[in-house]
Amino acid sequence: MLSVRALQAGYGDSQVLFDVSFEIAAGEIVTLLGRNGMGKTTTVRAVMGLVPPSGGDVAFDGARLRGLTPEAIARRGLGLAPEGRQVFPTLTVRENLVATAANRLRRDAPWTLERVYALFPRLAERQQQYARTLSGGEQQMLAIGRALMTNPKLLILDEATEGLAPVVRAEIWRCVEALKAAGQAILLIDKNLAVLERLADRHYVIEKGRTVWSGSGLELTRDAERVHRHVGV
């Protein structure tokens, strides 16, 4: 589904990505692992066209994405819940969800308000509240729900549980498990190796803008000491 090859990108004269490569097949959960500042979020931004790649290539369903605008990339079926949530603070929960809602891929059972509220009951309870009044965990649920309302083929969750209370993290992981069971392809960035090892199909480790390790959950367990050297603080 998504193929990233030798991706290079940065900001101005500062190059962040030097050689990032990974793949995601339909229905897979794939993780990007690494310490802060290693290039994970820049990789996501380059895939989404928010940072123009300076080298390498990105393809989705066989079509090249490099050079397309973020809007055009999103229309092809990529949905992003970004780092820092970035919900619309002066819109209500309901308005956030419907603001970018679309079923461009004409799915038979698209994501709707009712389905998002069933996945995140707290959003149903707070649907008339302004997003700025929500807790951090509720804003994360809203960011994921907003991305799902675009009915993406690939959902990208950047720092899915960062800074959240344990009970809220458990709620997010429950929802990711439900999405996996429904066949949703997900690119997941997070630091909770114990959960990711169980949930994800494959893992990629990024260090200093390069892919330095990749493997399955079983291989992650087997190479835990080596991976920790790249991921641990």
DRENDO-1510 file (C-alpha; in Angstrom, 1 decimal, always signed):
<recs>
REC; n; res; u; v; w
REC; 1; MET; +0.0; +0.0; +0.0 .
REC; 2; LEU; +2.6; +2.6; +1.1 .
REC; 3; SER; +6.2; +2.3; -0.1 .
REC; 4; VAL; +8.9; +4.8; +1.2 .
REC; 5; ARG; +12.3; +4.4; -0.4 .
REC; 6; ALA; +15.5; +6.2; +0.6 .
REC; 7; LEU; +13.5; +9.3; +1.7 .
REC; 8; GLN; +15.4; +12.5; +2.3 .
REC; 9; ALA; +14.0; +15.7; +3.8 .
REC; 10; GLY; +14.6; +18.6; +6.1 .
REC; 11; TYR; +13.9; +22.2; +7.0 .
REC; 12; GLY; +15.8; +24.8; +5.0 .
REC; 13; ASP; +19.5; +24.1; +5.2 .
REC; 14; SER; +19.0; +21.5; +7.9 .
REC; 15; GLN; +18.7; +18.0; +6.6 .
REC; 16; VAL; +16.8; +15.6; +9.0 .
REC; 17; LEU; +16.1; +12.5; +6.9 .
REC; 18; PHE; +19.0; +10.9; +5.0 .
REC; 19; ASP; +17.8; +7.4; +4.1 .
REC; 20; VAL; +14.4; +6.3; +5.5 .
REC; 21; SER; +12.7; +3.3; +3.9 .
REC; 22; PHE; +9.7; +1.2; +5.0 .
REC; 23; GLU; +6.5; -0.4; +3.6 .
REC; 24; ILE; +3.0; -0.9; +4.8 .
REC; 25; ALA; +0.6; -3.5; +3.3 .
REC; 26; ALA; -3.2; -3.4; +3.4 .
REC; 27; GLY; -4.5; -4.2; +6.8 .
REC; 28; GLU; -1.1; -4.0; +8.6 .
REC; 29; ILE; -0.1; -2.0; +11.6 .
REC; 30; VAL; +3.5; -0.8; +11.2 .
REC; 31; THR; +5.4; +1.2; +13.7 .
REC; 32; LEU; +8.2; +3.8; +13.4 .
REC; 33; LEU; +10.4; +3.6; +16.5 .
REC; 34; GLY; +13.2; +5.8; +17.7 .
REC; 35; ARG; +14.2; +8.4; +20.3 .
REC; 36; ASN; +13.0; +12.0; +20.1 .
REC; 37; GLY; +14.6; +14.0; +17.4 .
REC; 38; MET; +15.5; +11.0; +15.2 .
REC; 39; GLY; +13.2; +12.0; +12.3 .
REC; 40; LYS; +10.0; +10.1; +12.9 .
REC; 41; THR; +7.6; +13.1; +12.7 .
REC; 42; THR; +9.6; +14.6; +9.8 .
REC; 43; THR; +9.1; +11.2; +8.0 .
REC; 44; VAL; +5.3; +11.5; +8.6 .
REC; 45; ARG; +5.3; +15.1; +7.4 .
REC; 46; ALA; +7.3; +14.2; +4.3 .
REC; 47; VAL; +4.9; +11.4; +3.4 .
REC; 48; MET; +1.9; +13.8; +3.8 .
REC; 49; GLY; +3.6; +16.5; +1.7 .
REC; 50; LEU; +3.8; +18.9; +4.6 .
REC; 51; VAL; +7.6; +18.8; +4.2 .
REC; 52; PRO; +8.8; +18.5; +0.6 .
REC; 53; PRO; +11.2; +15.5; +0.2 .
REC; 54; SER; +14.6; +16.4; -1.3 .
REC; 55; GLY; +15.4; +12.8; -2.3 .
REC; 56; GLY; +14.0; +9.3; -2.5 .
REC; 57; ASP; +10.4; +8.4; -3.3 .
REC; 58; VAL; +7.0; +7.8; -1.7 .
REC; 59; ALA; +4.3; +5.8; -3.4 .
REC; 60; PHE; +0.8; +4.9; -2.3 .
REC; 61; ASP; -1.2; +2.2; -4.1 .
REC; 62; GLY; +1.4; +2.3; -6.9 .
REC; 63; ALA; +1.0; +6.1; -7.5 .
REC; 64; ARG; +3.8; +8.5; -6.7 .
REC; 65; LEU; +3.1; +11.0; -3.9 .
REC; 66; ARG; +6.2; +13.1; -4.1 .
REC; 67; GLY; +5.4; +16.5; -5.4 .
REC; 68; LEU; +1.7; +16.4; -4.6 .
REC; 69; THR; +0.1; +18.9; -2.2 .
REC; 70; PRO; -1.0; +17.7; +1.3 .
REC; 71; GLU; -4.6; +18.1; +0.1 .
REC; 72; ALA; -4.1; +15.9; -2.9 .
REC; 73; ILE; -2.3; +13.3; -0.8 .
REC; 74; ALA; -5.1; +13.2; +1.8 .
REC; 75; ARG; -7.6; +12.8; -1.0 .
REC; 76; ARG; -5.8; +9.6; -2.1 .
REC; 77; GLY; -6.7; +8.0; +1.2 .
REC; 78; LEU; -4.2; +9.0; +3.9 .
REC; 79; GLY; -5.5; +10.3; +7.2 .
REC; 80; LEU; -3.3; +11.9; +9.9 .
REC; 81; ALA; -3.8; +12.3; +13.6 .
REC; 82; PRO; -0.7; +14.6; +14.1 .
REC; 83; GLU; +1.7; +15.0; +16.9 .
REC; 84; GLY; +0.2; +17.5; +19.4 .
REC; 85; ARG; -3.4; +16.6; +18.2 .
REC; 86; GLN; -3.9; +20.0; +16.5 .
REC; 87; VAL; -7.7; +20.0; +16.8 .
REC; 88; PHE; -9.6; +23.1; +15.9 .
REC; 89; PRO; -9.9; +24.8; +19.4 .
REC; 90; THR; -12.8; +27.1; +18.6 .
REC; 91; LEU; -15.0; +24.4; +17.0 .
REC; 92; THR; -17.1; +22.0; +19.0 .
REC; 93; VAL; -16.3; +18.3; +19.0 .
REC; 94; ARG; -19.0; +17.7; +16.4 .
REC; 95; GLU; -17.8; +20.5; +14.2 .
REC; 96; ASN; -14.3; +19.1; +14.3 .
REC; 97; LEU; -15.5; +15.8; +13.2 .
REC; 98; VAL; -17.6; +17.0; +10.3 .
REC; 99; ALA; -15.2; +19.7; +9.2 .
REC; 100; THR; -13.1; +17.3; +7.0 .
REC; 101; ALA; -15.5; +14.4; +6.7 .
REC; 102; ALA; -15.6; +12.7; +3.3 .
REC; 103; ASN; -16.1; +9.3; +1.7 .
REC; 104; ARG; -14.0; +9.9; -1.5 .
REC; 105; LEU; -13.2; +6.2; -1.8 .
REC; 106; ARG; -16.9; +5.4; -1.7 .
REC; 107; ARG; -16.7; +2.8; +1.1 .
REC; 108; ASP; -19.9; +0.7; +1.7 .
REC; 109; ALA; -19.7; +1.3; +5.4 .
REC; 110; PRO; -18.0; +4.7; +5.9 .
REC; 111; TRP; -17.0; +6.3; +9.1 .
REC; 112; THR; -19.8; +8.5; +10.4 .
REC; 113; LEU; -20.5; +10.5; +13.6 .
REC; 114; GLU; -22.3; +7.6; +15.0 .
REC; 115; ARG; -19.4; +5.2; +14.4 .
REC; 116; VAL; -16.9; +7.6; +15.9 .
REC; 117; TYR; -19.1; +8.1; +18.9 .
REC; 118; ALA; -19.4; +4.3; +19.3 .
REC; 119; LEU; -15.6; +4.0; +19.2 .
REC; 120; PHE; -15.1; +7.0; +21.6 .
REC; 121; PRO; -18.2; +7.4; +23.8 .
REC; 122; ARG; -16.6; +10.3; +25.6 .
REC; 123; LEU; -16.8; +12.3; +22.4 .
REC; 124; ALA; -20.5; +11.7; +22.2 .
REC; 125; GLU; -20.9; +13.0; +25.7 .
REC; 126; ARG; -18.9; +16.2; +24.8 .
REC; 127; GLN; -20.1; +16.7; +21.2 .
REC; 128; GLN; -21.3; +20.3; +21.9 .
REC; 129; GLN; -18.2; +21.3; +23.9 .
REC; 130; TYR; -15.4; +23.4; +22.3 .
REC; 131; ALA; -12.3; +21.4; +21.6 .
REC; 132; ARG; -10.2; +23.7; +23.7 .
REC; 133; THR; -12.1; +22.7; +26.8 .
REC; 134; LEU; -11.3; +19.0; +26.4 .
REC; 135; SER; -8.6; +17.1; +28.3 .
REC; 136; GLY; -5.5; +16.0; +26.5 .
REC; 137; GLY; -6.8; +12.5; +26.2 .
REC; 138; GLU; -10.1; +13.6; +24.8 .
REC; 139; GLN; -8.3; +15.8; +22.3 .
REC; 140; GLN; -6.3; +12.8; +21.2 .
REC; 141; MET; -9.6; +10.8; +20.7 .
REC; 142; LEU; -10.9; +13.7; +18.7 .
REC; 143; ALA; -7.8; +13.9; +16.5 .
REC; 144; ILE; -8.1; +10.2; +15.8 .
REC; 145; GLY; -11.9; +10.5; +15.2 .
REC; 146; ARG; -11.4; +13.4; +12.8 .
REC; 147; ALA; -8.8; +11.4; +10.8 .
REC; 148; LEU; -11.2; +8.5; +10.6 .
REC; 149; MET; -14.0; +10.7; +9.3 .
REC; 150; THR; -11.9; +11.2; +6.1 .
REC; 151; ASN; -12.4; +7.4; +5.6 .
REC; 152; PRO; -8.7; +6.8; +5.0 .
REC; 153; LYS; -7.1; +3.6; +3.5 .
REC; 154; LEU; -4.1; +4.4; +5.8 .
REC; 155; LEU; -4.4; +6.0; +9.2 .
REC; 156; ILE; -1.3; +7.7; +10.6 .
REC; 157; LEU; -1.1; +8.1; +14.4 .
REC; 158; ASP; +1.9; +10.3; +15.4 .
REC; 159; GLU; +2.7; +9.9; +19.1 .
REC; 160; ALA; -0.6; +8.2; +19.8 .
REC; 161; THR; -0.4; +8.2; +23.6 .
REC; 162; GLU; +2.3; +10.7; +24.4 .
REC; 163; GLY; +1.7; +12.5; +27.7 .
REC; 164; LEU; -1.6; +10.7; +28.4 .
REC; 165; ALA; -2.7; +9.2; +31.7 .
REC; 166; PRO; -2.5; +5.4; +31.9 .
REC; 167; VAL; -6.3; +5.0; +31.8 .
REC; 168; VAL; -6.5; +7.1; +28.7 .
REC; 169; ARG; -3.7; +5.2; +27.0 .
REC; 170; ALA; -5.5; +2.0; +27.7 .
REC; 171; GLU; -8.6; +3.5; +25.9 .
REC; 172; ILE; -6.5; +4.5; +22.9 .
REC; 173; TRP; -4.9; +1.1; +22.6 .
REC; 174; ARG; -8.4; -0.6; +22.9 .
REC; 175; CYS; -9.5; +1.5; +19.9 .
REC; 176; VAL; -6.4; +0.7; +17.9 .
REC; 177; GLU; -7.1; -3.0; +18.5 .
REC; 178; ALA; -10.7; -2.5; +17.3 .
REC; 179; LEU; -9.4; -0.7; +14.2 .
REC; 180; LYS; -6.9; -3.5; +13.5 .
REC; 181; ALA; -9.7; -6.1; +13.8 .
REC; 182; ALA; -11.7; -4.2; +11.2 .
REC; 183; GLY; -8.7; -4.3; +8.8 .
REC; 184; GLN; -7.6; -0.7; +9.0 .
REC; 185; ALA; -4.0; -0.1; +7.9 .
REC; 186; ILE; -2.2; +2.0; +10.5 .
REC; 187; LEU; +1.3; +3.7; +10.6 .
REC; 188; LEU; +1.9; +4.1; +14.4 .
REC; 189; ILE; +4.5; +6.2; +16.2 .
REC; 190; ASP; +4.7; +5.6; +19.9 .
REC; 191; LYS; +7.2; +4.6; +22.6 .
REC; 192; ASN; +5.3; +1.8; +24.4 .
REC; 193; LEU; +7.2; -1.1; +23.2 .
REC; 194; ALA; +5.4; -3.7; +25.3 .
REC; 195; VAL; +2.1; -2.7; +23.7 .
REC; 196; LEU; +3.5; -2.2; +20.2 .
REC; 197; GLU; +5.2; -5.6; +20.2 .
REC; 198; ARG; +1.8; -7.2; +20.7 .
REC; 199; LEU; -0.3; -5.0; +18.4 .
REC; 200; ALA; +1.9; -4.3; +15.4 .
REC; 201; ASP; +2.8; -6.6; +12.5 .
REC; 202; ARG; +6.2; -5.0; +11.7 .
REC; 203; HIS; +8.5; -2.4; +13.1 .
REC; 204; TYR; +11.1; +0.0; +11.8 .
REC; 205; VAL; +13.7; +1.8; +13.9 .
REC; 206; ILE; +14.9; +5.3; +12.8 .
REC; 207; GLU; +18.1; +6.8; +14.1 .
REC; 208; LYS; +19.5; +10.1; +12.9 .
REC; 209; GLY; +17.3; +10.1; +9.8 .
REC; 210; ARG; +18.1; +6.6; +8.7 .
REC; 211; THR; +16.3; +3.3; +9.0 .
REC; 212; VAL; +18.6; +1.1; +11.0 .
REC; 213; TRP; +16.5; -1.9; +11.9 .
REC; 214; SER; +13.3; -3.6; +10.8 .
REC; 215; GLY; +11.5; -6.7; +11.8 .
REC; 216; SER; +8.4; -8.5; +13.0 .
REC; 217; GLY; +7.1; -8.6; +16.5 .
REC; 218; LEU; +8.9; -11.8; +17.2 .
REC; 219; GLU; +12.1; -10.4; +15.8 .
REC; 220; LEU; +11.6; -7.3; +18.0 .
REC; 221; THR; +11.4; -9.6; +21.0 .
REC; 222; ARG; +14.5; -11.6; +19.9 .
REC; 223; ASP; +16.5; -8.4; +19.2 .
REC; 224; ALA; +15.1; -6.5; +22.2 .
REC; 225; GLU; +18.5; -5.5; +23.5 .
REC; 226; ARG; +19.7; -4.2; +20.2 .
REC; 227; VAL; +16.5; -2.3; +19.5 .
REC; 228; HIS; +16.6; -0.8; +23.0 .
REC; 229; ARG; +20.0; +0.7; +22.2 .
REC; 230; HIS; +18.4; +2.7; +19.4 .
REC; 231; VAL; +15.1; +3.4; +21.1 .
REC; 232; GLY; +15.8; +3.7; +24.9 .
REC; 233; VAL; +16.8; +7.0; +26.6 .
</recs>
